[in-house]
């Protein structure tokens, strides 16, 4: 099990607010004609680079990509796999928590990832990925 994965430091409030701003801007670019929900993610890597993503839907609904996986795939395809913080923003009032598939996808790279989630209204939610996906299946289980 990978529950003893490295934990990046807790980000400052200012860093979280900055990353949330990027996530809300990314949400504006959502392609979501079916659900009409706009989701944005901003992923900060250990080297300080930020990768954004939005949800991308498809007429074949099951092909929909979540914002979180788009951001993570952008980072990986740029050669960046050390992730520290992800901000997730949506057009809904309440924080839109990352789906199970996205939790698993992110766990591959960063079980200690700090997540901050905010909707249009109300308080933001913050937690480590390992709290949202305890006893996760990951790369170490295949060694
Ligand atoms: N969605 C995300 O982008 N991230 C999640 O973690 C959950 C759901 C998107 C997929 C779809 O376009 C819309 O939100 C409604 O499910």
Boltz pocket constraint, residues with backbone or C-beta under 6 A from the ligand:
constraints:
  - pocket:
      binder: B
      contacts: [[A, 31], [A, 32], [A, 35], [A, 37], [A, 39], [A, 54], [A, 55], [A, 56], [A, 57], [A, 64], [A, 65], [A, 66], [A, 67], [A, 68], [A, 96], [A, 97], [A, 98], [A, 99], [A, 102]]
      max_distance: 6.0
